[in-house]
Amino acid sequence: MIGRTHGVHAEPITFGFKIANWFSETQRNMTRFQAAAEDLRVGKFSGAVGTFAHLTPELEEKMCARLGLKAAAVSSQVIQRDRHAQYLATLATLASTLDKIATEIRHLQRTEVREAEEFFSEKQKGSSAMPHKRNPVTCEQISGLARVVRSNAQAGFENVALWHERDISHSSAERVIIPDSTTLADYLLNKTANLIETMFVYPKRMMANLESTRGLVSADNCCLIWLRAASPAKTLTAWCRPRHACVERRPRLSRAGAERSGDSRARAQGED
């Protein structure tokens, strides 16, 4: 299939290479999530402002261990919210990867591209007004909900800055953003996994799009072969000559176009 940069045909790739990129990014997300979840697995029993005024650090460690937690090295009245912010940011990064996959499939499903598309059952409706359509509704749902997870991460960042040893400005937000982001991330992972497992892929269409520019996508390789074959003294001339020719032709084409345009305007004025 053709690889695209800026949405424009670039050089040939394979569909497997595209999916390998998704897989590699997902592996990194798994590593990030494990680290963020482990960093959040802490507790504290160090008192109203974290100074152990009534309990000892040793007792805190024993109590946390019974709960399967590590004792926070330092805390105030609460566990510091940078941990929660990192967790939410990790979920937002994960959701962004799923959004990236869904967006890619949405682009490939466009009528003029149609190299791949999400599963569409015989009983499914594309549009009540335009029954011929097969809309990428699953991909769009993934992209839409990923925005919610990212926006929740912003609230997590805002929760880091509390007054002095604590306030409760973070509490009301966390009751929403932490369970919602965690649940949404799980939902989006399942939706995306099913999307990839069931999507339709059209190799013939990929080949047709690849060949639509009649070999133009091999221009880079041609240039490299050309340069390697040329002697050092001739390399720059060989490289520049065709480009100069293209630049020289453009003004002539522009003038010719202007003359044709002028003739058309003159005829139109005569008809008036």
N, C-alpha and C positions, 0 to 999 in steps of 0.2 A: 504494500500500500504506500501511498505518498505521505511523507511527513510534512507538517505545516508549521511555519513560523509566521507570526503576525496574521494567521489565518490564510496564508498564501502558500502554494506549493513550494516545497524546499528541496528535500532529497528523499529517496526511498527509505522506508523502514519496514518492519513487520508488525503485525497486530500484537504478536507475542511480546515484542520489545516494549510496546506501549503498556501492556499489562504488567510486565516485569517491573516497570517504573512504579506502578501502583503498589505492587507487592513489596518492593523495597521500602517505600515510604510507610506502608502499613507496619512493617517490622520495626521501623524506628518509632512509630507511634506506640507500639506495644512496650518497647523499652522505656519510653517516656512515662507511660501510664503506670507501669510497675514501680518506677522510681517515685512518682508523685504519690501513689497510694501508700507506699512504704513510709514516705516522709510525713504523711498525715496520720500514721498509726502511732500517735503519742498521747500521753495523758499528763495531768498535773493535779497534785493535792498540796500545793505549796502555800495555801492561805489566800486571804482577801486581796493581797497585792503581790503575792509571789515570793514573800520573804521567809517562809517557814516559821512564822511566829508561834505556831502551836503544834506543828508536826516536824519530824526530822526528814531529811532527804532519803535516808535509808528506808523509812516507812513508806514514803511515796513510791520508791522503786518496787517494794514488795506488793503494794496495792496495785500498781500499774501492771506488774508481771502477772498477777492473778487475772487481770482483764485482757491479757494478751497484748499489752501495750508497752512501749518504752516510755520512760519518764523524760519529759522535756528538759533539756539542759538548763534553760532559763525561761521563766514565764512571768507574766504579771497575774492579774486575776483570771486571765483567759489564755488559752493557747494562741500564739501570735498568728494573725490571719494571712501572713505571707504563704503559709503552708496551704491554706484553702485556696488562695489565689492561684498558686501553681497548679493545684489539682484542676481547677476550673479552666485554666489556660490550656492544660493538657487535653482536656475534653474538647475544648474549642479547636485545638489544632487537629485532633482526630476528626472532628466533624468537618473541618475544612478539607481534609483529604477525601472524605466521602463526597463532599460537595464537588470537588475537583473531578472525581470519577463520574459522577452523575452529569456534570456539565459537559464533559468530553463525549459521553454517549448521546446527550441531547444534540450536540453539534453534528455528530456522525449520523444522527437520525434525520436531519433536515432533508427535505425532498431532493434538493439538488446535489446532496452528498450521498446519503443512504448507504453507507458502508456497514453500519450496524444499527440496531434499534432494540429497545426494551421489549420484553415479551408482550404480545397482544393476543388475547384469546378470541375465539370465534364469537363469543357472546358479549364481548366488550364493545362499548360504544366510544367512538372518537369524538364526535360532536353531534349534538341534537340537530343543528342546522346544516352541518356539512358531514354527512355520513361516511364520506370517503377518507376522512382523516384518521390517523393513528397517532394521537398525541402522547408525548413522553411524560405522562402524569406522575409516574413513580419517581423519575429523575427530578422532576420539578418539586415534588414533595420533599425529597432528600435535600435539595438545595435550599428550600424555604425553611425547613426546620434547623438546618445547620446555622442559619442566621440567628436563630433564637439562642442556640448554644453559645455562639460567639458573643452575643449581646449580654448573656449572663456572665461571661468571663469579665466583661467590663465592670459589672457590679461587684465582682469579687475583688478586682483591683481597688475599687473605691472603699472596700471594707478593711483594707490594710491599715489605713490611718484612723486610729481611734484616739480619743482624748485620754491623755495620761496613762493610767494603768488599766483603764477600760471605760467604754460606754456601751450602750446596746444598739447603736445605730446599725451595726452589722447584722444583728439577730434577725430582724424582720425580713431582710433581704435573703439571708442564708436559708431560711425556712422554705423559700421558693426556689432559689437558683441551684442549690446543691442537689436536692432530689430531682428537680426537673431536668437539669443537665445530665445527671447520671442516667436517668430513665431514657431520655432522648438519645443519648449516645448508644445505649444498648439497642434501642429501637432502630436507629439509623444503621447500625452495623448489620443487623438482621436484614433490613430492607436492601442494603447495598449488596450483601452476600447473595441474596436471592436474585437481585438484578443481574449480577455478573453470571450466575449459574444458568439463568434462563434466557439471556438475551440472544437475539438473532444476529448472525454475522454473515456478510455477503461478500465472499472473496472475489467473485466475478466483477462486482461493482467497484471493489477496491482496485482491481487491475485496470478496469476501464478508466477510472479517474487518474490512475498513475500514467496511463498512456495518452491521456487527453491532450497533453502539451507536446506530443510527438518527440519525446526524447530531450526536451529542453531541460529537464531536471538533471541531466547528466553533464550540464555545462561546466560545473566545477571540476569534475574529473577530466574533462577535455582540456580545460585550462592547465591543470597540473601536468598532464601528459605532454602538452605543448611546451610548457616551460622546461620540463626535464629534458626534452629532446633538443631544445635550443641551446646554442653556445652562450656563455655568460655575456658576451658583448652584444648579442642579438636579443637577449631575453627581454629587456625593457622595451625595445622596439616592437618585438613580436606581441608583447602583452598590450601595448598601448595602441597599435595601429587600428585594430578593429573597433576599439572604443572611440578613437578619433573619427573614424569613418561614420560611426553612428551619430556622433555629435554634429559632424558636418552636414549630414543628411537632414537633420531635424529642422534647421532654418528653412531649407528648400521646401520641405513638406509643409512647414507652417505657412510660408508665403503662398504656396499653391492652394492650401486650404483657405487662406484669407482671400485670395483672388476668387476662388469659387464662391465663397461666402458673399463677397462683394457683388459678384455677378448675380447671385440669387436675390440680393437686396435690390439691385437695380431693376431686375425684371419685376419684382414685386411692386416697386414704386411705379413702374410703367403701367402695370395692370391697374393700379389704383387710379 
